[in-house]
């Protein structure tokens, strides 16, 4: 039996101190990887397929329903090779609310 349910960060109820951001990458577009944009975020591919390009040239693909973290990766770009937009949704701690240095491990 096939299960057509998938995880969605759009449908997840969140509250303070978390925030949700949506990133739309147009068809056949490339976006430079900015590490600060993904710091501590849980990211879901809500629509489409995204290709992550590592600095050494390796490429990895993720599709609708996949959940990942882009924080701390050696990436240089995010590619949408498809003809439809890619929608990424990220949930992270609100900016400026980083834990105190003494609480970090």
Biotite code that builds the C-alpha atoms (Angstrom):
import biotite.structure as struc

atoms = struc.array([
    struc.Atom([0.000, 0.000, 0.000], chain_id="A", res_id=1, res_name="UNK", atom_name="CA", element="C"),
    struc.Atom([1.396, 3.383, -0.994], chain_id="A", res_id=2, res_name="UNK", atom_name="CA", element="C"),
    struc.Atom([1.508, 6.249, 1.496], chain_id="A", res_id=3, res_name="UNK", atom_name="CA", element="C"),
    struc.Atom([1.064, 9.595, -0.298], chain_id="A", res_id=4, res_name="UNK", atom_name="CA", element="C"),
    struc.Atom([1.451, 11.669, 2.855], chain_id="A", res_id=5, res_name="UNK", atom_name="CA", element="C"),
    struc.Atom([4.557, 13.802, 3.127], chain_id="A", res_id=6, res_name="UNK", atom_name="CA", element="C"),
    struc.Atom([6.115, 16.049, 5.699], chain_id="A", res_id=7, res_name="UNK", atom_name="CA", element="C"),
    struc.Atom([5.465, 19.770, 5.217], chain_id="A", res_id=8, res_name="UNK", atom_name="CA", element="C"),
    struc.Atom([6.923, 22.683, 7.154], chain_id="A", res_id=9, res_name="UNK", atom_name="CA", element="C"),
    struc.Atom([4.179, 24.888, 5.688], chain_id="A", res_id=10, res_name="UNK", atom_name="CA", element="C"),
    struc.Atom([1.557, 22.907, 7.570], chain_id="A", res_id=11, res_name="UNK", atom_name="CA", element="C"),
    struc.Atom([3.518, 22.813, 10.831], chain_id="A", res_id=12, res_name="UNK", atom_name="CA", element="C"),
    struc.Atom([2.275, 25.134, 13.549], chain_id="A", res_id=13, res_name="UNK", atom_name="CA", element="C"),
    struc.Atom([5.146, 27.232, 14.909], chain_id="A", res_id=14, res_name="UNK", atom_name="CA", element="C"),
    struc.Atom([5.364, 29.961, 17.509], chain_id="A", res_id=15, res_name="UNK", atom_name="CA", element="C"),
    struc.Atom([7.859, 32.313, 19.064], chain_id="A", res_id=16, res_name="UNK", atom_name="CA", element="C"),
    struc.Atom([10.888, 32.071, 19.156], chain_id="A", res_id=17, res_name="UNK", atom_name="CA", element="C"),
    struc.Atom([10.812, 30.268, 15.797], chain_id="A", res_id=18, res_name="UNK", atom_name="CA", element="C"),
    struc.Atom([10.278, 31.773, 12.367], chain_id="A", res_id=19, res_name="UNK", atom_name="CA", element="C"),
    struc.Atom([9.372, 30.307, 8.995], chain_id="A", res_id=20, res_name="UNK", atom_name="CA", element="C"),
    struc.Atom([10.840, 31.522, 5.702], chain_id="A", res_id=21, res_name="UNK", atom_name="CA", element="C"),
    struc.Atom([9.904, 30.542, 2.181], chain_id="A", res_id=22, res_name="UNK", atom_name="CA", element="C"),
    struc.Atom([12.485, 30.623, -0.604], chain_id="A", res_id=23, res_name="UNK", atom_name="CA", element="C"),
    struc.Atom([11.291, 30.284, -4.197], chain_id="A", res_id=24, res_name="UNK", atom_name="CA", element="C"),
    struc.Atom([13.855, 29.460, -6.863], chain_id="A", res_id=25, res_name="UNK", atom_name="CA", element="C"),
    struc.Atom([12.550, 30.114, -10.393], chain_id="A", res_id=26, res_name="UNK", atom_name="CA", element="C"),
    struc.Atom([12.766, 27.477, -13.132], chain_id="A", res_id=27, res_name="UNK", atom_name="CA", element="C"),
    struc.Atom([16.268, 26.919, -14.495], chain_id="A", res_id=28, res_name="UNK", atom_name="CA", element="C"),
    struc.Atom([17.743, 29.349, -11.959], chain_id="A", res_id=29, res_name="UNK", atom_name="CA", element="C"),
    struc.Atom([20.795, 29.155, -9.726], chain_id="A", res_id=30, res_name="UNK", atom_name="CA", element="C"),
    struc.Atom([21.107, 30.786, -6.315], chain_id="A", res_id=31, res_name="UNK", atom_name="CA", element="C"),
    struc.Atom([24.461, 31.311, -4.623], chain_id="A", res_id=32, res_name="UNK", atom_name="CA", element="C"),
    struc.Atom([24.751, 29.561, -1.262], chain_id="A", res_id=33, res_name="UNK", atom_name="CA", element="C"),
    struc.Atom([24.910, 32.065, 1.596], chain_id="A", res_id=34, res_name="UNK", atom_name="CA", element="C"),
    struc.Atom([25.734, 30.184, 4.830], chain_id="A", res_id=35, res_name="UNK", atom_name="CA", element="C"),
    struc.Atom([24.135, 32.803, 7.077], chain_id="A", res_id=36, res_name="UNK", atom_name="CA", element="C"),
    struc.Atom([20.780, 32.364, 5.359], chain_id="A", res_id=37, res_name="UNK", atom_name="CA", element="C"),
    struc.Atom([20.565, 28.742, 6.493], chain_id="A", res_id=38, res_name="UNK", atom_name="CA", element="C"),
    struc.Atom([22.162, 28.955, 9.965], chain_id="A", res_id=39, res_name="UNK", atom_name="CA", element="C"),
    struc.Atom([20.438, 26.454, 12.254], chain_id="A", res_id=40, res_name="UNK", atom_name="CA", element="C"),
    struc.Atom([17.489, 25.972, 9.893], chain_id="A", res_id=41, res_name="UNK", atom_name="CA", element="C"),
    struc.Atom([15.485, 22.841, 9.207], chain_id="A", res_id=42, res_name="UNK", atom_name="CA", element="C"),
    struc.Atom([14.658, 22.966, 5.483], chain_id="A", res_id=43, res_name="UNK", atom_name="CA", element="C"),
    struc.Atom([11.931, 21.135, 3.573], chain_id="A", res_id=44, res_name="UNK", atom_name="CA", element="C"),
    struc.Atom([11.560, 20.883, -0.185], chain_id="A", res_id=45, res_name="UNK", atom_name="CA", element="C"),
    struc.Atom([7.881, 21.766, -0.455], chain_id="A", res_id=46, res_name="UNK", atom_name="CA", element="C"),
    struc.Atom([7.709, 21.724, -4.252], chain_id="A", res_id=47, res_name="UNK", atom_name="CA", element="C"),
    struc.Atom([10.034, 20.633, -7.042], chain_id="A", res_id=48, res_name="UNK", atom_name="CA", element="C"),
    struc.Atom([13.562, 19.277, -7.047], chain_id="A", res_id=49, res_name="UNK", atom_name="CA", element="C"),
    struc.Atom([16.664, 21.109, -5.843], chain_id="A", res_id=50, res_name="UNK", atom_name="CA", element="C"),
    struc.Atom([20.249, 20.314, -6.730], chain_id="A", res_id=51, res_name="UNK", atom_name="CA", element="C"),
    struc.Atom([22.912, 21.269, -4.189], chain_id="A", res_id=52, res_name="UNK", atom_name="CA", element="C"),
    struc.Atom([26.372, 21.911, -5.603], chain_id="A", res_id=53, res_name="UNK", atom_name="CA", element="C"),
    struc.Atom([29.350, 21.424, -3.293], chain_id="A", res_id=54, res_name="UNK", atom_name="CA", element="C"),
    struc.Atom([32.477, 23.549, -3.574], chain_id="A", res_id=55, res_name="UNK", atom_name="CA", element="C"),
    struc.Atom([34.413, 20.528, -4.908], chain_id="A", res_id=56, res_name="UNK", atom_name="CA", element="C"),
    struc.Atom([31.829, 19.964, -7.660], chain_id="A", res_id=57, res_name="UNK", atom_name="CA", element="C"),
    struc.Atom([29.778, 17.106, -6.211], chain_id="A", res_id=58, res_name="UNK", atom_name="CA", element="C"),
    struc.Atom([26.018, 17.523, -6.674], chain_id="A", res_id=59, res_name="UNK", atom_name="CA", element="C"),
    struc.Atom([23.129, 16.105, -4.681], chain_id="A", res_id=60, res_name="UNK", atom_name="CA", element="C"),
    struc.Atom([19.431, 16.186, -5.545], chain_id="A", res_id=61, res_name="UNK", atom_name="CA", element="C"),
    struc.Atom([16.478, 16.461, -3.202], chain_id="A", res_id=62, res_name="UNK", atom_name="CA", element="C"),
    struc.Atom([12.793, 16.331, -4.109], chain_id="A", res_id=63, res_name="UNK", atom_name="CA", element="C"),
    struc.Atom([9.406, 17.322, -2.721], chain_id="A", res_id=64, res_name="UNK", atom_name="CA", element="C"),
    struc.Atom([9.023, 16.017, 0.813], chain_id="A", res_id=65, res_name="UNK", atom_name="CA", element="C"),
    struc.Atom([12.739, 15.786, 1.586], chain_id="A", res_id=66, res_name="UNK", atom_name="CA", element="C"),
    struc.Atom([13.903, 17.475, 4.793], chain_id="A", res_id=67, res_name="UNK", atom_name="CA", element="C"),
    struc.Atom([17.489, 18.566, 5.355], chain_id="A", res_id=68, res_name="UNK", atom_name="CA", element="C"),
    struc.Atom([19.834, 21.060, 6.949], chain_id="A", res_id=69, res_name="UNK", atom_name="CA", element="C"),
    struc.Atom([21.998, 23.310, 4.788], chain_id="A", res_id=70, res_name="UNK", atom_name="CA", element="C"),
    struc.Atom([23.893, 24.738, 7.753], chain_id="A", res_id=71, res_name="UNK", atom_name="CA", element="C"),
    struc.Atom([27.615, 24.013, 7.851], chain_id="A", res_id=72, res_name="UNK", atom_name="CA", element="C"),
    struc.Atom([27.785, 22.387, 4.428], chain_id="A", res_id=73, res_name="UNK", atom_name="CA", element="C"),
    struc.Atom([30.528, 23.168, 1.924], chain_id="A", res_id=74, res_name="UNK", atom_name="CA", element="C"),
    struc.Atom([28.091, 24.335, -0.758], chain_id="A", res_id=75, res_name="UNK", atom_name="CA", element="C"),
    struc.Atom([28.481, 26.959, -3.445], chain_id="A", res_id=76, res_name="UNK", atom_name="CA", element="C"),
    struc.Atom([25.070, 26.948, -5.176], chain_id="A", res_id=77, res_name="UNK", atom_name="CA", element="C"),
    struc.Atom([21.473, 25.733, -5.228], chain_id="A", res_id=78, res_name="UNK", atom_name="CA", element="C"),
    struc.Atom([20.130, 24.861, -8.675], chain_id="A", res_id=79, res_name="UNK", atom_name="CA", element="C"),
    struc.Atom([16.619, 24.426, -10.002], chain_id="A", res_id=80, res_name="UNK", atom_name="CA", element="C"),
    struc.Atom([17.076, 22.378, -13.169], chain_id="A", res_id=81, res_name="UNK", atom_name="CA", element="C"),
    struc.Atom([13.322, 21.966, -13.674], chain_id="A", res_id=82, res_name="UNK", atom_name="CA", element="C"),
    struc.Atom([10.634, 23.896, -15.514], chain_id="A", res_id=83, res_name="UNK", atom_name="CA", element="C"),
    struc.Atom([8.602, 24.634, -12.371], chain_id="A", res_id=84, res_name="UNK", atom_name="CA", element="C"),
    struc.Atom([9.624, 26.776, -9.374], chain_id="A", res_id=85, res_name="UNK", atom_name="CA", element="C"),
    struc.Atom([11.286, 25.112, -6.393], chain_id="A", res_id=86, res_name="UNK", atom_name="CA", element="C"),
    struc.Atom([9.812, 26.058, -3.024], chain_id="A", res_id=87, res_name="UNK", atom_name="CA", element="C"),
    struc.Atom([11.976, 25.628, 0.067], chain_id="A", res_id=88, res_name="UNK", atom_name="CA", element="C"),
    struc.Atom([10.633, 26.315, 3.545], chain_id="A", res_id=89, res_name="UNK", atom_name="CA", element="C"),
    struc.Atom([13.016, 26.880, 6.432], chain_id="A", res_id=90, res_name="UNK", atom_name="CA", element="C"),
    struc.Atom([12.231, 26.975, 10.138], chain_id="A", res_id=91, res_name="UNK", atom_name="CA", element="C"),
    struc.Atom([14.825, 28.407, 12.479], chain_id="A", res_id=92, res_name="UNK", atom_name="CA", element="C"),
    struc.Atom([15.277, 30.417, 15.650], chain_id="A", res_id=93, res_name="UNK", atom_name="CA", element="C"),
    struc.Atom([14.405, 34.073, 15.071], chain_id="A", res_id=94, res_name="UNK", atom_name="CA", element="C"),
    struc.Atom([17.456, 36.076, 14.090], chain_id="A", res_id=95, res_name="UNK", atom_name="CA", element="C"),
    struc.Atom([19.019, 37.877, 17.005], chain_id="A", res_id=96, res_name="UNK", atom_name="CA", element="C"),
    struc.Atom([17.814, 35.216, 19.455], chain_id="A", res_id=97, res_name="UNK", atom_name="CA", element="C"),
    struc.Atom([20.905, 33.026, 19.386], chain_id="A", res_id=98, res_name="UNK", atom_name="CA", element="C"),
    struc.Atom([21.566, 31.125, 22.609], chain_id="A", res_id=99, res_name="UNK", atom_name="CA", element="C"),
    struc.Atom([23.983, 32.632, 25.093], chain_id="A", res_id=100, res_name="UNK", atom_name="CA", element="C"),
    struc.Atom([27.577, 31.583, 24.437], chain_id="A", res_id=101, res_name="UNK", atom_name="CA", element="C"),
    struc.Atom([27.643, 29.812, 27.800], chain_id="A", res_id=102, res_name="UNK", atom_name="CA", element="C"),
    struc.Atom([24.805, 27.491, 26.735], chain_id="A", res_id=103, res_name="UNK", atom_name="CA", element="C"),
    struc.Atom([26.504, 26.303, 23.548], chain_id="A", res_id=104, res_name="UNK", atom_name="CA", element="C"),
    struc.Atom([28.213, 22.938, 23.595], chain_id="A", res_id=105, res_name="UNK", atom_name="CA", element="C"),
])
